[in-house]
Amino acid sequence: MKKIFIVASLLCLVISAFAQQTIECSFTQARTIQASGKVINAEGVVSFKAPDQLTMTYTKPAGEYLVIAGPMLRSNTLGQQISVDTDKNVRFRGLKNTLLNCITGEYEKAAADNDADLVVSEKGGVKTVSMTARKAAVRGYSKIVLEYVKGLPVRMVLEEFGGISTEYRFTY
């Protein structure tokens, strides 16, 4: 479940500047388990079509994916497949809403929905968007950091309360 939330958050951040367009980019992912220092690498392609069609297809490991099509969220992670109607599932609805709010550039709403403080800054041509949780929780993210260059997301780091950090880098 954590990976699905990570991936969804990633996708919302990757495509936030392109809410009215269709885009594709490749990504690399480095997931670090802080307790052991173990790093798990992955890569693939992200595709988005406004307003609510999103696909993340992994080429490494092959066969993994995350798809959001309207209210439906489908995923295959480590061979475990799920299909959820987010209109009927509160947990996944929150995940989808966070994603869609990020896609449409409504970071303030995403931060409010996740009880997080939002800070946006720009320095040397790099726009940085940070969401930091106001209080600890059992699941979710303690912090999300995004970096944009010329309006395109180039890096995202997701820090989970459980001690897992996932970094994504995007190539257009």
C-alpha positions as CSV (number, residue, x, y, z in Angstrom):
1,M,0.0,0.0,0.0
2,K,2.8,2.4,0.8
3,K,4.4,1.9,-2.6
4,I,1.0,2.7,-4.3
5,F,0.8,5.9,-2.3
6,I,4.4,6.8,-3.2
7,V,3.8,6.1,-6.8
8,A,0.6,8.1,-6.9
9,S,2.2,11.0,-5.1
10,L,5.1,10.8,-7.5
11,L,2.8,11.0,-10.5
12,C,0.9,13.9,-9.2
13,L,4.1,15.8,-8.8
14,V,5.5,14.8,-12.1
15,I,2.6,16.1,-14.1
16,S,1.4,19.1,-12.1
17,A,2.6,21.6,-14.6
18,F,0.8,19.9,-17.4
19,A,-2.8,19.6,-16.2
20,Q,-4.3,20.6,-19.6
21,Q,-2.0,18.5,-21.7
22,T,-0.9,14.9,-22.5
23,I,2.6,14.2,-21.5
24,E,5.1,11.4,-21.2
25,C,8.4,11.1,-19.5
26,S,10.8,8.5,-18.3
27,F,11.7,8.1,-14.6
28,T,14.2,6.4,-12.4
29,Q,13.4,5.5,-8.8
30,A,15.7,4.8,-5.8
31,R,13.9,3.5,-2.7
32,T,16.1,3.5,0.4
33,I,15.2,1.6,3.6
34,Q,16.9,3.8,6.1
35,A,17.2,1.1,8.9
36,S,19.3,-1.1,6.6
37,G,20.6,1.3,4.0
38,K,19.3,-1.0,1.3
39,V,18.5,0.7,-2.0
40,I,16.0,-0.7,-4.5
41,N,16.2,0.8,-8.0
42,A,13.4,0.9,-10.6
43,E,12.6,2.7,-13.8
44,G,9.8,3.2,-16.3
45,V,7.5,5.6,-18.2
46,V,4.8,8.0,-16.9
47,S,1.9,9.1,-19.1
48,F,-0.8,11.5,-18.2
49,K,-3.9,12.9,-20.0
50,A,-6.0,15.5,-18.3
51,P,-8.1,15.4,-16.3
52,D,-7.8,12.0,-14.7
53,Q,-6.0,9.4,-16.9
54,L,-2.7,8.4,-15.5
55,T,-0.4,5.5,-16.2
56,M,3.0,4.6,-14.7
57,T,4.5,1.6,-16.4
58,Y,7.7,0.1,-14.9
59,T,10.3,-1.4,-17.3
60,K,12.4,-2.4,-14.4
61,P,10.9,-4.4,-12.7
62,A,9.0,-5.3,-15.8
63,G,5.2,-5.8,-15.3
64,E,4.7,-3.4,-12.4
65,Y,2.3,-0.5,-13.0
66,L,-0.1,2.0,-11.5
67,V,-3.1,3.1,-13.5
68,I,-5.7,5.7,-12.6
69,A,-8.7,6.0,-15.0
70,G,-11.5,8.1,-13.6
71,P,-12.5,6.7,-10.2
72,M,-10.6,3.4,-10.8
73,L,-7.1,2.8,-9.4
74,R,-5.3,-0.4,-10.5
75,S,-1.8,-1.5,-9.5
76,N,0.6,-4.4,-9.8
77,T,3.3,-4.3,-7.2
78,L,5.6,-7.3,-6.5
79,G,3.0,-9.5,-8.2
80,Q,0.2,-8.3,-6.0
81,Q,-2.6,-6.8,-8.2
82,I,-5.3,-4.5,-6.9
83,S,-8.3,-2.8,-8.5
84,V,-10.1,-0.2,-6.4
85,D,-13.1,2.0,-7.0
86,T,-12.0,5.2,-5.2
87,D,-15.6,6.4,-5.0
88,K,-16.2,3.5,-2.5
89,N,-12.8,3.4,-0.7
90,V,-11.9,6.3,1.6
91,R,-8.2,5.5,1.8
92,F,-7.7,5.3,-1.9
93,R,-10.0,8.2,-2.6
94,G,-7.7,10.3,-0.4
95,L,-4.7,9.1,-2.5
96,K,-6.5,9.9,-5.7
97,N,-7.6,13.3,-4.5
98,T,-4.0,14.2,-3.5
99,L,-2.8,13.1,-6.9
100,L,-5.5,15.0,-8.8
101,N,-4.9,18.1,-6.7
102,C,-1.2,18.0,-7.5
103,I,-1.9,17.5,-11.2
104,T,-4.1,20.5,-11.4
105,G,-1.6,22.6,-9.4
106,E,-3.7,22.8,-6.3
107,Y,-0.8,22.1,-3.9
108,E,-2.5,24.1,-1.1
109,K,-5.5,21.7,-1.2
110,A,-3.2,18.7,-1.3
111,A,-1.3,20.0,1.7
112,A,-4.5,20.8,3.6
113,D,-5.9,17.3,2.8
114,N,-2.7,15.7,4.1
115,D,-2.4,18.1,7.2
116,A,0.9,19.3,5.9
117,D,2.6,22.7,5.7
118,L,3.4,23.9,2.2
119,V,6.5,25.9,1.3
120,V,7.3,27.1,-2.2
121,S,10.6,28.8,-3.1
122,E,12.7,29.6,-6.1
123,K,16.5,29.9,-6.4
124,G,18.8,29.7,-9.4
125,G,16.1,28.6,-11.8
126,V,15.0,25.8,-9.6
127,K,11.5,25.9,-8.0
128,T,11.2,23.8,-4.9
129,V,7.8,22.7,-3.4
130,S,7.9,21.1,0.0
131,M,5.0,19.5,2.0
132,T,5.8,18.7,5.6
133,A,3.4,16.8,7.9
134,R,2.3,18.7,10.9
135,K,2.2,15.6,13.1
136,A,3.5,12.0,13.0
137,A,1.2,9.3,11.7
138,V,1.3,5.5,11.2
139,R,1.3,5.8,7.4
140,G,1.9,8.4,4.8
141,Y,4.6,10.9,4.3
142,S,6.5,13.0,6.7
143,K,7.8,15.1,3.9
144,I,7.5,15.5,0.1
145,V,10.1,17.6,-1.8
146,L,9.8,18.5,-5.5
147,E,12.2,20.3,-7.8
148,Y,11.2,22.0,-11.0
149,V,13.4,23.4,-13.8
150,K,11.7,25.6,-16.4
151,G,8.3,24.4,-15.1
152,L,9.2,20.7,-15.4
153,P,9.6,18.4,-12.4
154,V,13.1,16.9,-12.4
155,R,13.3,15.4,-9.0
156,M,11.0,14.3,-6.2
157,V,11.8,12.8,-2.8
158,L,9.1,11.1,-0.6
159,E,10.0,10.5,3.0
160,E,7.7,8.0,4.8
161,F,7.0,8.0,8.5
162,G,8.1,4.4,8.5
163,G,11.7,5.2,7.5
164,I,11.6,4.7,3.8
165,S,12.8,7.4,1.4
166,T,12.0,7.3,-2.3
167,E,13.7,9.5,-4.8
168,Y,12.4,10.0,-8.4
169,R,14.3,11.7,-11.3
170,F,12.4,12.6,-14.5
171,T,13.7,12.8,-18.0
172,Y,11.7,14.5,-20.8
